[in-house]
Amino acid sequence: MFGYIYVNEQELKVRELVTYRGFYCGLCRTLHQRYGRTAQLLLNYDLTFLAILHTGLYETPTRNEHHRCLIHPAVSHLTMQSEAVEYAADMCVLLSWYKLVDDWKDEKKVSRLTMANILYPDVKKLKQKYPRQSAAIEKNIRLLARAEQENSTDVDKVSGYTGRFLAEIFVWKDDVWQEDLRTMGFFLGKFIYLMDALDDVEKDRKKGNYNLFLSYGDVWSEENREKIRGLLTEMMIVSSAAFERLPVLEHAEIIRNILYSGVWCRYQLLEPGTKKKIRARGI
């Protein structure tokens, strides 16, 4: 369910790309420092976006350092760490733990249970530190599982569960900006859920698993393609409008790149016939 809120690297200025990568590496380093190497496996672009958004909105001071890592041992990389990055790391671990437990219940994969058990001591503390976010994740994952068991085809209802818990994750502080952040998170959460379902629809069809889009038949028929693209566009319009109401100056162009361009590059990769033409550009 992660990795759909990504940047369009080709449209960024060099300094913006360096900054984006700095936040990505900073989140990775923060996960390691706070939760160990296992937590680095949880690193994802969606929480990198959150770290950049909160840093820009609250203008939190960043510690800019250069470090080598296991993935890039030969060259040191810029890492940008801050209080906002630390919050994103906390949410990454908390959200991932609930997802791991849910996957274990559904698929009985021992690897999911093993990682969940490794993270649990830290997650127990995070639940106490962030009761609002934790309760929202737990409640809505449970409701989502029930809707999937009932084979629900209600797009707004099913995608809304992911939207609701991501809305609470986007709200970091109790302040005047929380409602716009909540709106951003809600509609990005719905977008992520639908993108994930679209990405997995054929695999789920073969395995007999639940997928919201199975009832559509061929999701890439002209009619369905237009319908699904319209749903995704509506969600990004509302989320982007909420962002524009926030007084974000620092890193605003990186955020706009993701909201207006990056997410659609990721969508293009899902379309038949485009995977060979478009290469996902990694960090």
C-alpha positions, 0 to 999 in steps of 0.5 A: 500500500506504499510507494505511490506518492512519489516525485517526478525526478525529470521535472525537478531542478538539481537542487530540489532533487538533491533535497528530496533525496536528502529527506529520503536518506534522512528518513532512512537514517532516522529509522535506523537510529531510532528503531534499528536496521530492521526498520529501514526495510519499512522506508517508503516514499509516502512518509518521505512526502510527509516529512517534507510537507511538515518541514515546509509547513512548520519550518523545522530546522534540519540537520544536514550531514553526509553519511555512507550506508550499506546500500551506498558504501562508496559515496557519502550522501546528504541526509536531512534530519529534523523533528518532522523527519522523526515524526515521519519515522514514528508513523512509518513504524506504527503504520507498518506494524499494523499492516504487517499484523493485518498481512499475517492474519490474511496470508499467514506469512511467517516473515510478516509475523516475525518482523511485527514481533521485532517491532512490537516493543517500540510500537507499544511505546508509540501507541502510548505516545500517539493514541489518536493516530494509533486508534485511527489506524487500528479502527480503520484497518479493522473496518477495511478488513470487514468490508473486504470480507463482505466483498464490498464494491463501494469505492468511497466506503472502502477507500475511505478507511485508508483515507481516515487513518492517513488523515490522522497521520497527516495531523502532527500538531493541534493547530490551525492547520490541522483540518487542511492537513486532515483533508490532504491525508484523507484524499491521498489515502483514498488515492493510495488505496485505489492505486494499490488495488489497480496495481494488484487487480490482475494478481488478485484475480488469479489468486482469488483475493478480494479487489475493489476493481474485480467487478469492473472486468477489464479495468483498462477498457476505454470506459473503465479507464476513463472512470477510474482516472476520473476518480483518482483525479478528483481525489488529487484535486481536493488534496492539492487544493488543501495543500495550496491553502497551507502557508508552505514556502520552503520545499513547496515546489517539490511538494507540487511536483509530487502532487501534480506530476509525480503521482501520475508518473506512477499511474502511467506505470500501471497502464498496459503498454507503458511499463516498457516505455517508462522506467521508474526512476529510483533513489 
